[in-house]
Amino acid sequence: MATKTKTIGILTSGGDCPGLNAAIRGVAKAALQQGTKVIGVLDGFRGLVENRTMALEDKDVSGILTHGGTFLGSSRDKPHKMSMGGKIMDMTEVAVANAKKNHIDCLVCLGGNGTQKNAMRLHEAGLDVLTLPKTIDNDVAMTEITFGFDSSMAIATEAIDRLHTTASSHHRAIVCEIMGHKAGWLALGAGIAGGADVILIPEIPYDLDCVVEHLMARRHHNKRFSIIAVAEGAVSKKDAQNGKKKKEPLQKEKDGVVLIEEPVASRVAREIQQAAGIEVRFTSLGHVQRGGTPTATDRLLCTRLGTKAGELLAEGTYNVMVGVRGDECVAVPLADVAGKTKLVPPDHAWLKTAALVDTCIGEKF
């Protein structure tokens, strides 16, 4: 059967992560085999607005399966709120017009929650789209897992493994900050896999007294070191009750100078040290979690998601996200995804698992 999609555009948007090149490869190879023309859009939605594209052939996507990052480039620009010449402008109509100028039947967008919403806006403006769920935070709705998550969890787990040796050598408590502003999947998964003694996530405001009690109990049982895995969006019960939320990591002053906020790991380390009177160190993994080559699990997932996207494009199924449900990759209406966030539920099995191996989650479980 002949493909119903003659030309697709493909872009990567938002933060980079391992697996983006693998996903581009999966989509492009599957589409090219169906006889579909593939156009790569450079640097996310900004490249679409500025009409910066390149034709993609099989040779362009060969050999990139194991490469980290995205060879198309990415940005966090939003078509409806884009900085142009120092002014914030709605460039949605320009983005749609450029897609049509390039004869793009469907725009494939690889990205997280922000990308899902931006793709939905383009669809509402008259452009057919299809998305793949990418984020190390694993917080995109209507899919069991996002690509990039497994690779980042492996990186964070290895970091915790390494912290164990220095913590045990010096009999210290060490706080390790892991990405995750709103969702704690990454800190929770890496914390369990790395054997962290305390795991603090945004979904469960932590009780400092509970954390200190747990650390002191470990010392009482001659366990003279502890690892605390903290999601960057973690907040104490006291602050949560006062309506105080963690600030974004970057803020701009009126004169345009960018200030870097104190890492949450630093705050938690200081709180513990003051309350418990023990020596505490901290480290923030930062963008290390986004880099490097994707794991075998992510390579397989990206290839499956990409080739499923190719099948859907061939049959003319648009305005959906390719999600994971059990062993299958399925088409989910984009309207059911955009604007929603998948958080760690209070009864999730991972939380019970953590509690059963005597890991403190910041409150009595």
C-alpha positions in Angstrom: 0.0 0.0 0.0 1.3 3.4 -0.9 2.1 5.9 1.8 -0.5 8.6 2.5 2.2 11.0 3.7 4.4 12.4 1.0 6.6 14.7 3.1 7.4 14.9 6.8 9.3 17.4 8.9 11.1 16.3 12.0 12.5 18.4 14.9 13.8 18.0 18.4 12.7 20.5 21.0 13.4 21.2 24.7 16.4 19.8 26.7 18.6 17.3 25.0 18.9 13.7 26.2 20.4 10.4 25.1 18.3 8.8 22.5 17.3 11.7 20.3 19.5 10.7 17.4 18.3 7.1 17.7 14.6 8.3 17.6 15.4 10.5 14.6 17.0 7.6 12.9 14.0 5.3 13.6 11.4 7.8 12.2 13.5 8.8 9.2 14.5 5.3 8.1 10.9 3.9 8.4 9.5 6.9 6.5 12.2 6.8 3.8 11.4 3.0 3.2 7.8 4.0 2.7 8.8 6.5 0.0 8.2 9.5 2.2 10.4 12.6 1.8 12.0 13.6 5.1 13.0 17.2 6.0 15.0 17.9 9.2 14.2 21.1 10.9 17.2 22.7 12.7 17.2 23.9 16.3 13.6 23.0 17.2 10.6 25.3 16.7 12.9 28.3 16.2 14.3 26.6 13.1 10.8 26.1 11.8 10.0 29.8 12.3 13.2 30.9 10.7 12.8 28.2 7.9 16.1 26.5 8.5 15.9 23.0 7.2 17.8 20.2 5.6 16.8 17.3 3.5 17.5 13.9 5.2 18.5 10.8 3.3 19.4 7.4 4.6 23.1 8.3 4.7 22.3 11.2 7.0 20.8 9.0 9.7 23.1 6.0 9.4 25.6 5.5 12.2 23.9 7.9 14.6 22.1 5.2 16.8 24.7 5.4 19.5 25.4 9.1 19.5 24.1 11.3 22.3 22.4 14.6 21.8 20.7 15.6 18.6 22.4 16.3 15.3 19.4 18.5 14.3 20.0 20.8 17.3 17.4 21.8 19.9 16.0 24.9 21.6 13.4 25.7 24.2 11.7 28.3 22.0 7.9 28.3 21.8 6.2 29.4 18.6 3.6 31.4 20.4 6.1 33.2 22.7 9.3 33.6 20.7 12.0 36.2 21.2 12.4 38.0 17.9 14.7 41.1 17.7 14.3 41.6 21.5 10.5 41.4 21.4 8.3 38.4 22.4 6.1 37.6 19.5 3.5 35.0 18.5 5.1 33.3 15.5 2.6 30.4 15.2 1.3 31.5 11.8 4.8 31.8 10.5 5.7 28.3 11.7 2.6 26.8 10.0 3.2 28.8 6.8 6.9 27.6 6.6 5.8 24.0 7.1 3.3 24.3 4.3 5.9 26.2 2.1 8.1 23.1 2.5 5.1 20.9 1.6 5.2 19.1 5.0 2.2 17.0 5.4 3.0 16.2 9.0 5.5 17.6 11.5 7.1 15.0 13.8 8.1 16.6 17.1 10.4 14.8 19.6 10.1 16.3 23.0 8.7 16.4 26.5 5.7 18.1 28.1 6.4 21.6 26.6 6.9 20.1 23.1 3.6 18.2 23.4 1.8 21.5 24.2 3.6 23.4 21.4 2.8 20.7 18.9 -0.9 20.8 20.0 -0.9 24.6 19.4 0.4 24.1 15.9 -2.2 21.5 15.2 -4.9 23.9 16.4 -3.4 26.4 14.0 -3.9 24.1 11.1 -0.8 21.9 10.9 -0.9 18.1 11.3 1.6 16.8 13.8 2.9 13.6 15.4 5.0 13.4 18.6 7.3 11.1 20.4 7.7 11.3 24.2 11.2 12.4 25.2 12.4 13.4 28.6 14.8 12.2 31.3 12.0 13.1 33.9 9.7 10.4 32.6 6.7 12.7 33.3 4.9 12.8 29.9 1.3 11.6 30.4 -0.3 8.6 28.6 3.0 6.6 28.2 4.6 4.2 30.6 8.1 5.4 29.8 9.8 8.2 27.9 13.0 7.8 26.0 16.1 9.3 27.7 14.9 8.2 31.1 16.7 4.9 31.3 20.0 6.4 30.2 19.8 9.3 32.7 18.8 6.9 35.5 21.9 4.8 34.7 24.1 7.9 34.9 22.6 9.0 38.2 22.8 5.5 39.6 26.5 5.3 38.7 27.1 8.6 40.4 25.4 7.3 43.6 27.6 4.2 43.4 30.7 6.3 43.3 29.5 8.5 46.2 29.1 5.4 48.3 32.9 4.8 48.3 33.9 8.3 49.3 31.0 8.5 51.9 32.1 5.2 53.5 35.7 6.2 53.5 35.1 9.4 55.4 32.1 8.4 57.4 30.0 11.2 55.9 26.5 11.9 54.7 26.4 13.0 51.1 23.5 14.6 49.4 23.2 14.0 45.6 21.0 16.3 43.6 19.2 14.6 40.7 17.1 16.4 38.0 13.3 16.5 38.3 11.5 19.8 39.0 8.0 18.5 39.3 8.3 14.7 39.0 10.6 12.5 41.1 10.8 9.4 38.8 14.5 9.9 38.1 15.6 10.5 41.8 13.4 7.6 43.0 14.5 5.1 40.4 18.2 6.0 40.7 18.0 6.2 44.4 16.5 2.7 44.7 19.0 1.3 42.1 21.9 3.0 43.8 20.9 2.0 47.3 20.4 5.6 48.6 19.4 5.7 52.3 17.1 8.7 51.9 15.2 9.7 48.7 13.4 13.0 48.6 11.0 13.8 45.7 8.8 16.8 44.8 5.6 14.8 45.2 6.2 14.1 48.9 7.2 17.2 50.9 9.8 16.0 53.4 9.8 16.1 57.1 13.3 17.2 58.2 12.9 15.6 61.6 12.0 12.3 59.9 15.1 12.4 57.8 17.4 13.3 60.7 15.9 10.5 62.8 16.6 8.0 60.1 20.2 9.2 59.6 20.9 9.1 63.4 19.3 5.6 63.6 21.8 4.4 61.0 24.6 5.8 63.0 23.3 4.1 66.1 23.5 0.8 64.3 27.1 1.5 63.3 26.3 2.5 59.8 28.6 5.5 59.7 27.8 6.9 56.2 24.6 7.8 54.4 23.6 8.8 50.8 20.7 11.1 50.3 19.2 11.3 46.8 17.3 14.6 46.3 15.2 15.6 43.3 15.8 19.3 42.4 12.2 20.1 43.0 12.1 18.6 46.5 10.6 20.9 49.2 10.2 20.5 52.9 6.8 20.2 54.6 7.4 23.4 56.4 8.0 25.3 53.2 5.1 23.6 51.4 2.7 24.6 54.2 3.9 28.2 54.0 3.2 28.1 50.2 6.9 28.4 49.4 8.0 26.5 46.3 11.5 25.8 45.1 12.6 28.6 42.7 13.6 27.9 39.2 17.4 27.3 38.9 17.8 30.5 36.9 16.4 34.0 37.4 17.0 37.2 35.6 17.5 40.5 37.3 16.1 43.7 35.9 19.5 44.6 34.4 19.6 41.2 32.6 22.2 39.6 34.8 21.4 35.9 35.3 21.7 34.6 38.8 22.2 30.9 39.6 20.1 29.8 42.6 21.5 27.7 45.4 21.3 24.0 44.5 18.6 22.2 46.5 21.3 19.7 47.5 23.1 22.5 49.3 20.0 23.6 51.1 19.2 20.0 52.3 22.8 19.4 53.3 22.8 22.6 55.4 19.5 21.7 57.0 20.7 18.2 57.9 24.1 19.4 59.2 22.4 22.0 61.4 19.8 19.7 62.8 21.9 16.6 63.3 25.3 18.0 64.0 27.0 15.7 61.5 29.3 16.3 58.6 27.5 16.6 55.3 28.7 17.1 51.8 26.7 17.7 48.6 27.0 17.3 44.9 24.7 18.3 42.0 24.9 16.2 38.9 23.4 18.8 36.6 23.7 18.4 32.9 25.9 15.4 33.2 22.6 13.4 33.4 21.7 14.6 29.9 24.9 13.6 28.1 26.6 10.6 26.7 25.5 7.6 24.7 22.1 6.1 25.2 21.7 2.7 26.9 20.6 -0.4 25.0 17.2 0.0 26.5 16.8 3.5 25.2 18.2 2.6 21.8 15.6 -0.2 21.5 12.8 2.0 22.7 13.7 4.9 20.4 13.8 2.5 17.4 10.5 1.0 18.3 8.8 4.4 18.8 10.4 5.8 15.6 9.4 2.9 13.4 5.8 2.9 14.9 5.7 6.6 14.0 6.7 5.6 10.4 3.8 3.2 10.2 1.3 5.7 11.5 2.5 8.3 9.0 2.2 5.8 6.1 -1.4 5.2 7.0 -2.1 8.9 7.5 -2.7 8.9 11.2 -1.8 12.3 12.6 -2.2 14.5 15.7 -1.2 11.7 18.0 1.7 10.8 20.3 3.4 7.5 20.0 3.2 6.1 23.6 4.2 2.9 25.3 1.5 0.6 26.7 2.8 -2.7 28.0 4.8 -4.3 25.2 3.2 -2.2 22.5 3.8 1.2 21.0 0.4 2.8 20.5 -1.1 6.0 19.1 -2.5 8.3 21.8 -4.6 11.4 20.9 -2.4 14.4 21.4 -5.3 16.2 23.1 -5.1 13.6 25.9 -1.4 14.3 26.5 -0.8 18.1 26.0 -0.9 20.0 29.3 -0.7 17.0 31.5 2.1 15.8 33.8 2.7 12.2 35.0 3.8 12.5 38.7 4.8 9.7 41.1 1.5 8.6 42.7 1.5 8.2 46.5 0.7 4.5 46.3 3.3 3.7 43.6 5.0 0.3 43.9 8.5 2.0 43.8 7.7 3.8 47.0 6.7 0.6 48.7 9.9 -1.0 47.4 12.0 1.8 48.9 10.3 1.5 52.2 10.7 -2.3 52.4 14.5 -1.9 52.1 14.5 0.7 54.9 14.9 3.8 52.6 13.5 7.0 54.1 11.3 9.0 51.7 11.0 12.0 53.9 7.9 10.9 55.9 6.5 7.8 57.6 5.4 5.4 54.9 
